[in-house]
Amino acid sequence: MTTSIGRLRHRVTLQQDTGTKNANHEIVPTWTDVASIYCAVKGVSGVEAIQGMQLDATTTHLVEMRYRSDVQPRMRLLWGSRVLNISSVVDLKDRQRRLFLQCVEDV
């Protein structure tokens, strides 16, 4: 089963945390661009919960992309002004054709 080029219409930037040290020698997250790629981004669910006196909203997305060997769960995707943190990477049937990423959006 092949992926139609028309389905991969969302341009995203794949980033990884390279981390740098600040003046206090603490590691500060620093995101570096790895690649700009086309994907299919689909919103799958949204959950709102009240924790303490604060509303906590989580939006989950399923992202389909062409296979890349360097994609890992500690990376993230920039989709316009939105940040999608990758929580899992699945290569269906280990065929190295497509990846499915489960992502949680920063809100």
DSSP file (Angstrom, degrees, kcal/mol; ACC not computed):
  #  RESIDUE AA STRUCTURE BP1 BP2  ACC     N-H-->O    O-->H-N    N-H-->O    O-->H-N    TCO  KAPPA ALPHA  PHI   PSI    X-CA   Y-CA   Z-CA
    1    1 A M              0   0    0      0, 0.0     2,-0.3     0, 0.0     0, 0.0   0.000 360.0 360.0 360.0 122.2    0.0    0.0    0.0
    2    2 A T        -     0   0    0     95,-0.0     2,-0.5    96,-0.0    96,-0.0  -0.675 360.0-116.4-103.3 158.1    1.6    3.3   -1.1
    3    3 A T        -     0   0    0     -2,-0.3     2,-0.2    94,-0.1     5,-0.0  -0.812  28.1-123.7 -95.1 127.4    0.8    6.8    0.2
    4    4 A S    >>  -     0   0    0     -2,-0.5     3,-1.2     1,-0.1     4,-0.8  -0.468  14.6-131.1 -67.3 137.4   -0.6    9.2   -2.3
    5    5 A I  T 34 S+     0   0    0      1,-0.3     3,-0.5     2,-0.2    -1,-0.1   0.813 105.8  63.3 -60.0 -30.3    1.5   12.4   -2.7
    6    6 A G  T 34 S+     0   0    0      1,-0.2    -1,-0.3     3,-0.1     3,-0.2   0.776  94.8  59.4 -66.9 -26.9   -1.7   14.4   -2.2
    7    7 A R  T <4 S+     0   0    0     -3,-1.2     2,-1.7     1,-0.2     3,-0.3   0.837  93.5  67.1 -69.6 -31.7   -2.2   13.1    1.3
    8    8 A L     <  +     0   0    0     -4,-0.8    32,-0.3    -3,-0.5    -1,-0.2  -0.532  64.0 130.0 -89.4  71.6    1.1   14.5    2.5
    9    9 A R        +     0   0    0     -2,-1.7     2,-0.6    30,-0.2    -1,-0.2   0.453  37.8  92.3-108.4  -2.7    0.2   18.1    2.1
   10   10 A H  E     -A   39   0A   0     29,-2.8    29,-2.8    -3,-0.3     2,-0.6  -0.839  65.2-145.8 -98.3 120.4    1.2   19.6    5.4
   11   11 A R  E     +A   38   0A   0     -2,-0.6    69,-0.3    27,-0.2     2,-0.3  -0.740  28.0 170.7 -86.7 124.2    4.7   21.1    5.5
   12   12 A V  E     -A   37   0A   0     25,-3.0    25,-2.5    -2,-0.6     2,-0.5  -0.869  31.1-128.0-128.8 161.7    6.3   20.6    8.9
   13   13 A T  E     -AB  36  78A   0     65,-2.1    65,-2.4    -2,-0.3     2,-0.4  -0.963  18.7-144.4-112.9 123.0    9.8   21.1   10.4
   14   14 A L  E     -AB  35  77A   0     21,-2.9    20,-3.5    -2,-0.5    21,-1.3  -0.735  26.0-176.5 -84.9 128.8   11.3   18.2   12.3
   15   15 A Q  E     -AB  33  76A   0     61,-2.9    61,-2.1    -2,-0.4     2,-0.3  -0.919  15.7-158.8-128.5 153.0   13.4   19.3   15.3
   16   16 A Q  E     -A   32   0A   0     16,-2.2    16,-2.7    -2,-0.3     2,-0.7  -0.958  28.2-112.4-128.0 151.6   15.6   17.7   17.9
   17   17 A D  E     +A   31   0A   0     57,-0.4    14,-0.2    -2,-0.3    57,-0.0  -0.721  32.4 173.7 -84.3 114.6   16.6   19.0   21.3
   18   18 A T        -     0   0    0     12,-3.2    -1,-0.2    -2,-0.7    13,-0.1   0.613  30.5-149.9 -96.0 -14.6   20.4   19.7   21.3
   19   19 A G        -     0   0    0     11,-0.8     2,-0.3     1,-0.1     8,-0.1   0.763  10.1-154.6  53.8 126.9   20.4   21.3   24.8
   20   20 A T  E     -G   28   0B   0      8,-2.3     8,-3.9     6,-0.1     2,-0.4  -0.905  17.1-113.1-127.3 158.7   22.9   24.0   25.7
   21   21 A K  E     -G   27   0B   0     -2,-0.3     6,-0.2     6,-0.2     2,-0.1  -0.753  26.8-149.6 -93.7 137.8   24.3   25.1   29.1
   22   22 A N    >   -     0   0    0      4,-2.3     3,-2.1    -2,-0.4    -1,-0.0  -0.213  43.6 -78.1 -90.2-171.5   23.4   28.5   30.5
   23   23 A A  T 3  S+     0   0    0      1,-0.3    -2,-0.0     2,-0.1    -1,-0.0   0.775 133.4  52.9 -61.3 -27.1   25.6   30.6   32.8
   24   24 A N  T 3  S-     0   0    0      2,-0.1    -1,-0.3     1,-0.0     3,-0.1   0.260 118.5-111.8 -91.7  12.1   24.7   28.4   35.8
   25   25 A H  S <  S+     0   0    0     -3,-2.1     2,-0.4     1,-0.3    -2,-0.1   0.744  71.8 141.8  62.0  26.8   25.7   25.3   33.9
   26   26 A E        -     0   0    0      1,-0.0    -4,-2.3     0, 0.0     2,-0.5  -0.772  57.8-113.5 -93.4 143.0   22.1   24.1   33.7
   27   27 A I  E     -G   21   0B   0     -2,-0.4    -6,-0.2    -6,-0.2    -8,-0.1  -0.662  32.5-164.9 -80.8 125.1   21.0   22.4   30.5
   28   28 A V  E     -G   20   0B   0     -8,-3.9    -8,-2.3    -2,-0.5     2,-0.1  -0.919  28.5-106.3-110.7 131.5   18.4   24.5   28.6
   29   29 A P        -     0   0    0      0, 0.0     2,-0.4     0, 0.0   -12,-0.1  -0.365  39.7-179.2 -59.1 128.7   16.3   23.0   25.8
   30   30 A T        -     0   0    0     -2,-0.1   -12,-3.2     2,-0.0   -11,-0.8  -0.980  15.5-147.1-132.1 118.3   17.5   24.3   22.5
   31   31 A W  E     -A   17   0A   0     -2,-0.4     2,-0.4   -14,-0.2   -14,-0.2  -0.743  12.4-167.8 -95.2 130.3   15.7   23.1   19.4
   32   32 A T  E     -A   16   0A   0    -16,-2.7   -16,-2.2    -2,-0.5     2,-0.2  -0.942  25.8-114.4-117.3 134.7   17.6   22.6   16.1
   33   33 A D  E     +A   15   0A   0     -2,-0.4   -18,-0.2   -18,-0.2     3,-0.1  -0.469  31.4 175.3 -68.0 133.5   15.9   22.0   12.7
   34   34 A V  E     -     0   0A   0    -20,-3.5     2,-0.3     1,-0.4   -19,-0.2   0.780  62.6 -22.0-102.6 -46.0   16.6   18.6   11.3
   35   35 A A  E     -A   14   0A   0    -21,-1.3   -21,-2.9     2,-0.0     2,-0.5  -0.988  47.7-127.6-162.7 155.5   14.5   18.6    8.1
   36   36 A S  E     +A   13   0A   0     -2,-0.3     2,-0.3   -23,-0.2   -23,-0.2  -0.971  45.4 166.7-109.0 121.3   11.5   20.3    6.5
   37   37 A I  E     -A   12   0A   0    -25,-2.5   -25,-3.0    -2,-0.5     2,-0.4  -0.865  37.6-114.1-136.8 162.9    9.1   17.6    5.3
   38   38 A Y  E     +A   11   0A   0     -2,-0.3    28,-0.5   -27,-0.2     2,-0.3  -0.859  42.2 163.2-100.4 136.0    5.6   17.0    4.0
   39   39 A C  E     -AC  10  65A   0    -29,-2.8   -29,-2.8    -2,-0.4     2,-0.6  -0.862  42.2-113.4-139.3 170.3    3.2   15.0    6.2
   40   40 A A  E     - C   0  64A   0     24,-2.5    24,-2.5    -2,-0.3     2,-0.5  -0.975  34.8-165.0-107.5 116.9   -0.4   14.2    6.7
   41   41 A V  E     + C   0  63A   0     -2,-0.6     2,-0.4    22,-0.2    22,-0.2  -0.906   9.3 178.7-108.4 126.1   -1.5   15.6   10.0
   42   42 A K  E     - C   0  62A   0     20,-2.3    20,-3.0    -2,-0.5     2,-0.4  -0.988  26.6-132.3-130.8 125.8   -4.8   14.5   11.5
   43   43 A G  E     + C   0  61A   0     -2,-0.4    18,-0.3    18,-0.2     3,-0.1  -0.617  27.9 174.7 -72.5 129.1   -6.3   15.5   14.8
   44   44 A V  E     -     0   0A   0     16,-2.7     2,-0.3     1,-0.4    17,-0.2   0.789  54.4 -11.8-108.9 -38.5   -7.4   12.4   16.7
   45   45 A S  E     - C   0  60A   0     15,-1.4    15,-3.0     2,-0.0    -1,-0.4  -0.994  45.5-152.7-159.3 161.0   -8.6   13.6   20.1
   46   46 A G  E     - C   0  59A   0     -2,-0.3     2,-0.4    13,-0.2    13,-0.2  -0.997  14.1-170.0-138.5 136.6   -8.7   16.4   22.5
   47   47 A V  E     - C   0  58A   0     11,-3.0    11,-2.9    -2,-0.4     2,-0.4  -0.989   4.9-166.9-131.0 134.4   -8.9   16.0   26.3
   48   48 A E  E     + C   0  57A   0     -2,-0.4     2,-0.3     9,-0.2     9,-0.2  -0.976  14.3 171.4-118.9 136.0   -9.5   18.7   28.9
   49   49 A A  E     - C   0  56A   0      7,-2.4     7,-3.6    -2,-0.4     2,-0.6  -0.985  30.4-128.5-140.7 151.0   -9.0   18.0   32.6
   50   50 A I  E     - C   0  55A   0     -2,-0.3     2,-0.6     5,-0.2     5,-0.2  -0.899  24.6-177.5-102.1 119.6   -8.9   20.2   35.7
   51   51 A Q  E >   - C   0  54A   0      3,-2.8     3,-1.8    -2,-0.6     2,-0.4  -0.963  66.3 -39.6-118.3 115.1   -5.8   19.7   37.8
   52   52 A G  T 3  S-     0   0    0     -2,-0.6    -2,-0.0     1,-0.2     0, 0.0  -0.599 123.3 -32.2  67.8-123.8   -5.9   21.7   41.0
   53   53 A M  T 3  S+     0   0    0     -2,-0.4     2,-0.4     2,-0.1    -1,-0.2   0.070 121.7  93.4-111.6  21.0   -7.4   25.0   39.9
   54   54 A Q  E <  S-C   51   0A   0     -3,-1.8    -3,-2.8     2,-0.0     2,-0.5  -0.936  71.7-128.7-123.3 138.6   -6.0   25.0   36.4
   55   55 A L  E     -C   50   0A   0     -2,-0.4     2,-0.6    -5,-0.2    -5,-0.2  -0.725  22.7-162.3 -83.3 127.4   -7.5   23.7   33.1
   56   56 A D  E     -C   49   0A   0     -7,-3.6    -7,-2.4    -2,-0.5     2,-0.4  -0.952   6.3-169.0-114.8 116.0   -5.1   21.3   31.3
   57   57 A A  E     -C   48   0A   0     -2,-0.6     2,-0.4    -9,-0.2    -9,-0.2  -0.883   4.1-173.1-109.7 136.0   -5.9   20.7   27.6
   58   58 A T  E     -C   47   0A   0    -11,-2.9   -11,-3.0    -2,-0.4     2,-0.5  -0.994   3.9-167.9-127.9 128.1   -4.2   18.1   25.5
   59   59 A T  E     -CD  46 105A   0     46,-0.6    46,-3.1    -2,-0.4     2,-0.4  -0.965   9.6-157.4-115.2 131.2   -4.6   17.7   21.8
   60   60 A T  E     -CD  45 104A   0    -15,-3.0   -16,-2.7    -2,-0.5   -15,-1.4  -0.885   9.2-172.5-112.7 139.0   -3.4   14.5   20.1
   61   61 A H  E     -CD  43 103A   0     42,-2.4    42,-2.8    -2,-0.4     2,-0.5  -0.933  19.2-143.2-127.9 150.5   -2.5   14.2   16.5
   62   62 A L  E     -CD  42 102A   0    -20,-3.0   -20,-2.3    -2,-0.3     2,-0.5  -0.974  22.3-166.0-110.6 125.0   -1.6   11.3   14.2
   63   63 A V  E     -CD  41 101A   0     38,-2.7    38,-3.1    -2,-0.5     2,-0.4  -0.948   5.2-162.4-117.2 127.6    1.1   12.2   11.6
   64   64 A E  E     +CD  40 100A   0    -24,-2.5   -24,-2.5    -2,-0.5     2,-0.3  -0.918  21.9 157.8-108.6 134.3    1.9   10.1    8.6
   65   65 A M  E     -CD  39  99A   0     34,-2.3    34,-2.7    -2,-0.4   -26,-0.1  -0.945  46.0 -83.8-146.8 165.4    5.2   10.7    6.8
   66   66 A R  E     - D   0  98A   0    -28,-0.5    32,-0.3    -2,-0.3    31,-0.1  -0.397  67.1 -80.1 -67.6 154.0    7.6    8.9    4.5
   67   67 A Y        +     0   0    0     30,-2.0     2,-0.3    29,-0.1    -1,-0.1  -0.290  51.5 172.4 -62.5 135.1   10.1    6.7    6.3
   68   68 A R    >   -     0   0    0     -3,-0.1     3,-0.7     3,-0.1    28,-0.1  -0.985  27.3-148.0-138.2 136.3   13.1    8.3    7.9
   69   69 A S  T 3  S+     0   0    0     -2,-0.3    -2,-0.0     1,-0.2    -1,-0.0   0.624  92.2  61.4 -79.8 -11.7   15.5    6.4   10.1
   70   70 A D  T 3  S+     0   0    0      2,-0.0     2,-0.4     0, 0.0    -1,-0.2   0.404  71.2 113.8 -98.8   3.3   16.3    9.3   12.3
   71   71 A V    <   +     0   0    0     -3,-0.7    -3,-0.1     2,-0.0    18,-0.1  -0.626  41.3 173.4 -81.4 129.4   12.9   10.1   13.8
   72   72 A Q    >   -     0   0    0     -2,-0.4     3,-1.8    16,-0.1    14,-0.2  -0.925  44.2-109.7-135.1 156.4   12.7    9.5   17.5
   73   73 A P  T 3  S+     0   0    0      0, 0.0    13,-0.1     0, 0.0    15,-0.1   0.711 112.2  63.6 -60.8 -21.5   10.1   10.1   20.3
   74   74 A R  T 3  S+     0   0    0     11,-0.1   -57,-0.4     2,-0.0     2,-0.1   0.364  91.3  86.3 -86.5   9.1   12.1   12.9   21.9
   75   75 A M    <   -     0   0    0     -3,-1.8    11,-2.0   -59,-0.1     2,-0.3  -0.392  64.0-149.6 -95.3 178.6   11.8   15.0   18.8
   76   76 A R  E     -BE  15  85A   0    -61,-2.1   -61,-2.9     9,-0.2     2,-0.4  -0.953   7.2-131.2-145.3 165.6    9.1   17.5   17.8
   77   77 A L  E     -BE  14  84A   0      7,-2.8     7,-3.1    -2,-0.3     2,-0.6  -0.956   9.7-147.5-118.8 137.9    7.3   18.9   14.8
   78   78 A L  E     -BE  13  83A   0    -65,-2.4   -65,-2.1    -2,-0.4     2,-0.5  -0.936  16.8-178.6-100.8 124.2    6.6   22.5   14.1
   79   79 A W  E >   - E   0  82A   0      3,-2.7     3,-2.0    -2,-0.6     2,-0.4  -0.860  64.4 -58.9-125.3  92.8    3.4   22.9   12.1
   80   80 A G  T 3  S-     0   0    0     -2,-0.5   -67,-0.1   -69,-0.3   -68,-0.0  -0.587 120.0 -21.1  65.5-123.0    2.9   26.6   11.4
   81   81 A S  T 3  S+     0   0    0     -2,-0.4     2,-0.3    -3,-0.1    -1,-0.3   0.368 121.1  99.4 -95.1   4.4    2.8   28.1   14.9
   82   82 A R  E <   -E   79   0A   0     -3,-2.0    -3,-2.7    23,-0.0     2,-0.5  -0.673  61.6-147.0 -96.6 146.7    1.9   24.8   16.5
   83   83 A V  E     -E   78   0A   0     23,-0.5    23,-2.5    -2,-0.3     2,-0.6  -0.959  10.3-168.8-114.7 122.2    4.3   22.5   18.3
   84   84 A L  E     -EF  77 105A   0     -7,-3.1    -7,-2.8    -2,-0.5     2,-0.5  -0.937  10.6-151.7-113.3 110.7    3.7   18.7   18.2
   85   85 A N  E     -EF  76 104A   0     19,-2.8    19,-2.5    -2,-0.6     2,-0.5  -0.691  19.9-126.3 -82.1 127.3    5.8   16.7   20.6
   86   86 A I  E     + F   0 103A   0    -11,-2.0    17,-0.3    -2,-0.5     3,-0.1  -0.614  32.8 172.1 -78.6 122.2    6.4   13.2   19.2
   87   87 A S  E     +     0   0A   0     15,-3.4     2,-0.3    -2,-0.5    16,-0.2   0.708  66.2   8.5-102.8 -25.4    5.3   10.5   21.8
   88   88 A S  E     - F   0 102A   0     14,-1.4    14,-2.0   -16,-0.1     2,-0.4  -0.991  55.9-152.4-154.6 152.6    5.7    7.4   19.6
   89   89 A V  E     - F   0 101A   0     -2,-0.3     2,-0.5    12,-0.2    12,-0.2  -0.991  16.5-171.7-126.4 123.7    7.1    6.4   16.2
   90   90 A V  E     - F   0 100A   0     10,-2.5    10,-2.6    -2,-0.4     2,-0.7  -0.971  15.4-166.7-124.0 127.2    5.6    3.4   14.4
   91   91 A D    >   -     0   0    0     -2,-0.5     3,-2.2     8,-0.2     8,-0.2  -0.895  31.8-133.3-106.3  97.5    6.9    1.7   11.2
   92   92 A L  G >  S-     0   0    0     -2,-0.7     3,-1.3     6,-0.3     5,-0.2  -0.276  82.2  -8.9 -58.5 129.3    4.0   -0.5   10.2
   93   93 A K  G 3  S-     0   0    0      1,-0.3    -1,-0.3     2,-0.1    -3,-0.0   0.607 107.8 -93.6  59.8  14.5    5.1   -4.0    9.3
   94   94 A D  G <  S+     0   0    0     -3,-2.2    -1,-0.3     1,-0.1    -2,-0.1   0.860  86.3 137.4  49.4  42.9    8.8   -2.8    9.5
   95   95 A R    <   -     0   0    0     -3,-1.3    -1,-0.1     3,-0.2    -2,-0.1   0.496  60.9-132.3 -96.4  -5.3    8.7   -2.1    5.8
   96   96 A Q  S    S+     0   0    0      2,-0.2     3,-0.1    -4,-0.1   -29,-0.1   0.884  78.1 104.2  54.8  44.7   10.6    1.2    6.0
   97   97 A R  S    S+     0   0    0      1,-0.4   -30,-2.0    -5,-0.2     2,-0.3   0.691  81.3  12.6-115.3 -44.6    8.1    3.0    3.7
   98   98 A R  E     -D   66   0A   0    -32,-0.3    -1,-0.4    -6,-0.2     2,-0.4  -0.956  58.4-150.5-136.3 153.4    6.0    5.1    6.1
   99   99 A L  E     -D   65   0A   0    -34,-2.7   -34,-2.3    -2,-0.3     2,-0.5  -0.957   5.5-155.0-120.2 144.6    6.1    6.3    9.7
  100  100 A F  E     -DF  64  90A   0    -10,-2.6   -10,-2.5    -2,-0.4     2,-0.5  -0.986  14.3-164.2-117.5 123.1    3.1    7.0   11.9
  101  101 A L  E     -DF  63  89A   0    -38,-3.1   -38,-2.7    -2,-0.5     2,-0.6  -0.906  12.1-150.2-110.3 129.8    3.8    9.4   14.7
  102  102 A Q  E     -DF  62  88A   0    -14,-2.0   -15,-3.4    -2,-0.5   -14,-1.4  -0.886  28.9-175.8 -94.5 128.2    1.6   10.0   17.7
  103  103 A C  E     -DF  61  86A   0    -42,-2.8   -42,-2.4    -2,-0.6     2,-0.5  -0.909  24.6-149.2-129.2 151.2    2.0   13.5   18.8
  104  104 A V  E     -DF  60  85A   0    -19,-2.5   -19,-2.8    -2,-0.3     2,-0.3  -0.986  25.8-130.4-118.8 128.5    0.8   15.7   21.7
  105  105 A E  E     -DF  59  84A   0    -46,-3.1   -46,-0.6    -2,-0.5     2,-0.4  -0.587  13.4-126.5 -83.1 135.7    0.3   19.4   21.0
  106  106 A D              0   0    0    -23,-2.5   -23,-0.5    -2,-0.3   -48,-0.1  -0.644 360.0 360.0 -72.0 130.7    1.8   22.1   23.3
  107  107 A V              0   0    0     -2,-0.4    -1,-0.1   -50,-0.2   -49,-0.1   0.365 360.0 360.0-124.4 360.0   -0.9   24.5   24.3
